[in-house]
Amino acid sequence: MEVELQIEGLNHEAQGIARHEGKVIFVDGALPGETIVARILRRKSHFDQAELVRVIRPGPSRTQPRCPHFGVCGGCNMQHAEPAAQVAFKQRILEDNLARIGRVRPEALWSPLQGPDWGYRQRARLSVRWVEKKGRVLVGFHERRSSFVADMDSCAILPEEISSLLIPLRNLIMRLSVREHLPQIEVARGDEVLVLVFRLLEVPTPNDEALMREFVDRYGIHLWWQMKGPDSARPFHPPERSHLSYHLTEFGVEIPFGPAEFTQVNSAVNRVLVGRAVRLLNPQPGENIADLFCGLGNFTLALAARGAQVLGVEGSAALVERARQNAAHNQLEGRTRFMTANLFEVDETAVAAWGKQSKWLIDPPRDGAVNLVKAIGSAGPQRIVYVSCSPATLARDAAILVSQKGYRLTGAGVLNMFPHTAHVESLALFERE
């Protein structure tokens, strides 16, 4: 069924919100202030899901998507909105979650942290599919709300160096005997090296190996194979380990990483984020600071470079070892110490055993840090910088910090880590006397 609708706003997935005959309808591809025709796809008890058929009157933020695959590819869903409108949407999502879930309001709303709008994605997981009916291989992201691989020959959010490889990769994989046993390619780009990790379910033949070496030499990339889990990833050609790294130039720090290890996909915004977080914490020489969910040491090493004594805590022993290596690589081992701990299960006794830390940086995954903030005692930190990839869990944890632990939410704002998507990353500062 097709209906004419007036779009009132956007939900957290960047779908247009409309009302028809007393029922809410969420419309893919619609923007606030628009009059549209939509097709109802799914009916539920409290709302309907619909797709855009045509725009009768466009809204003020509508623009022409740059990517020809937009609307089919699921890699991003907001290219039809002006970049400034995308950022404003993310700021509203953050404010709404803080108010609705956390019942808190920041004393200050900061200007968004931003980087390049295009070609920003340094990390990606590309799907590979041999499609017998089409007689060719597809390499790219999944189609929107589908397990099919989008038929794409370029990608505007990938750096040109990576986007330009999509067709050559298709052609290479078409010639491989293992083309039906290569479901995924992990892309990792450092400041100097580009690594592709082929996920292989079957051992390539000598002819496959020769074709892969020729591809590597022609395009100047590094190729790894992953035959089992992420820990099985190994260099194929060149045979030596690739020196993947990124620099935090403001702090004189270089952070090496492996192609299967977590780093932020947007290195430009990450550098701005680290700079803002360190300035908010204002580390003093010799001051004790904890970096919780420290990963490879992204924030730990920047704080240590400013003279602080930093404790990095992470749940993965492998990541903790990598963080130690990175501290040594930057001659910061004397200002850092690391420990492995499950931060989702800590209590007040465990936190107290870390020793007095005057400031914390928290950078959890989407689940947030609810048990960690509940474990803060009377001798807890005076200042907490919280980096979040989920406004909902940030709001939940903010409620605990403000209503139960005596903190003020002195500031918050978004960072546009994923332009042209609805993904919201944010930064918040909590302080208490």
PEKATA-V562967 format. One record per residue. PSI is psi in whole degrees, 0 to 359 (999 if undefined). BURIAL is + if it has 9 or more other C-alpha atoms within 8 Angstrom, else -. Layout:
# PEKATA-V562967
{{PSI/BURIAL} {PSI/BURIAL}}
This chain:
# PEKATA-V562967
{{136/-} {138/-} {151/-} {133/-} {153/+} {124/+} {123/+} {332/+} {194/+} {144/+} {184/+} {347/-} {12/-} {28/+} {142/+} {143/+} {126/+} {168/+} {137/+} {120/-} {43/-} {7/-} {142/+} {138/+} {130/+} {128/+} {115/+} {132/+} {357/+} {153/+} {157/+} {143/+} {6/+} {150/+} {125/+} {169/+} {128/+} {153/+} {124/+} {125/+} {318/-} {136/-} {131/-} {174/-} {323/-} {348/-} {166/+} {153/+} {136/+} {165/+} {153/+} {131/+} {310/-} {157/-} {122/+} {312/-} {113/-} {154/+} {168/+} {341/-} {358/-} {139/+} {170/-} {121/-} {140/+} {323/-} {130/+} {345/-} {1/-} {138/+} {334/-} {307/-} {139/+} {10/+} {329/+} {155/+} {16/+} {18/+} {341/+} {356/+} {143/+} {142/+} {319/+} {323/-} {324/+} {314/+} {319/+} {320/-} {315/+} {322/+} {319/+} {322/-} {317/+} {310/+} {318/+} {317/-} {318/+} {317/+} {316/+} {316/-} {315/+} {344/+} {38/+} {157/+} {127/-} {145/+} {331/-} {139/-} {120/-} {156/-} {143/-} {146/+} {127/+} {164/+} {207/-} {145/-} {337/+} {153/+} {30/+} {344/+} {103/+} {342/+} {142/+} {154/+} {108/+} {135/+} {149/+} {134/+} {125/+} {118/+} {103/+} {321/-} {327/-} {347/-} {31/-} {170/+} {141/+} {138/+} {121/+} {202/+} {165/+} {152/+} {157/+} {128/+} {41/-} {157/-} {355/-} {151/-} {131/+} {141/+} {91/-} {144/+} {3/-} {167/+} {121/-} {341/+} {350/+} {147/+} {148/+} {325/-} {325/-} {315/-} {320/+} {351/+} {352/-} {314/+} {314/+} {324/-} {319/+} {311/+} {321/+} {308/+} {328/+} {328/+} {354/-} {145/+} {338/-} {21/+} {333/+} {0/-} {31/-} {83/+} {348/+} {146/+} {121/+} {130/+} {128/+} {118/+} {121/+} {191/+} {336/-} {342/-} {141/+} {123/+} {133/+} {131/+} {113/+} {120/+} {112/+} {130/+} {357/-} {146/-} {127/-} {155/+} {167/-} {324/-} {321/-} {315/+} {318/+} {318/-} {320/+} {319/+} {320/+} {319/-} {314/+} {312/+} {325/-} {320/-} {359/-} {32/-} {177/+} {133/+} {129/+} {158/+} {143/+} {109/+} {337/+} {236/+} {177/-} {328/-} {348/-} {357/-} {129/+} {151/-} {138/+} {303/+} {125/+} {155/-} {338/-} {157/-} {137/-} {140/-} {76/-} {131/+} {163/+} {156/+} {138/+} {86/+} {329/-} {334/-} {1/-} {35/-} {137/+} {132/+} {102/+} {152/+} {158/+} {157/-} {339/+} {0/-} {149/-} {128/-} {162/-} {142/-} {338/+} {94/+} {328/+} {312/+} {325/+} {318/+} {319/+} {318/+} {311/+} {317/+} {314/+} {316/-} {317/+} {319/+} {324/-} {322/-} {333/+} {60/-} {140/+} {151/-} {127/-} {353/-} {142/+} {122/+} {142/+} {133/+} {106/+} {134/+} {54/+} {343/+} {229/+} {356/+} {23/+} {313/+} {327/+} {311/+} {326/+} {318/+} {317/+} {325/+} {339/+} {5/+} {354/+} {158/+} {114/+} {130/+} {120/+} {127/+} {132/+} {149/+} {339/+} {122/-} {325/-} {319/-} {322/+} {318/+} {320/-} {319/+} {320/+} {315/+} {320/-} {324/+} {316/+} {321/+} {329/-} {15/+} {40/-} {14/+} {334/+} {344/-} {7/+} {149/+} {150/+} {150/+} {153/+} {126/+} {145/+} {101/-} {355/+} {353/-} {12/-} {157/+} {182/+} {325/+} {316/-} {318/-} {318/+} {329/+} {343/-} {342/-} {170/-} {121/+} {119/+} {337/+} {150/+} {148/+} {127/+} {126/+} {72/+} {168/+} {188/-} {334/-} {346/-} {201/+} {46/+} {314/+} {326/+} {312/+} {330/+} {334/+} {359/+} {126/+} {191/-} {336/-} {22/-} {179/+} {150/+} {337/+} {136/+} {125/+} {124/+} {118/+} {126/+} {142/+} {11/+} {107/+} {328/+} {314/+} {330/+} {314/+} {317/+} {314/+} {327/+} {322/+} {319/+} {314/+} {320/+} {313/+} {335/-} {334/-} {1/+} {22/-} {157/+} {141/+} {94/+} {344/+} {155/+} {155/+} {169/+} {160/+} {133/+} {71/+} {330/+} {74/+} {146/+} {12/+} {168/+} {3/+} {130/-} {118/+} {146/+} {169/+} {136/+} {151/+} {127/+} {137/+} {148/+} {158/-} {999/-}}
